[in-house]
């Protein structure tokens, strides 16, 4: 696995979220997506949690 810096990880997840979420914005007008970054001690790296908030 490649070694990503925190800034690189955030940029990568933002790009992936934008690519996945753009077609769905017109289909799901209700709610809002919230991306939360947390540090997972067991994995030893940052992890992204994507939630839909009404």
Secondary structure as UniProt FT lines:
FT   HELIX           6..25
FT   TURN            26..27
FT   STRAND          32..40
FT   TURN            41..44
FT   STRAND          45..53
//
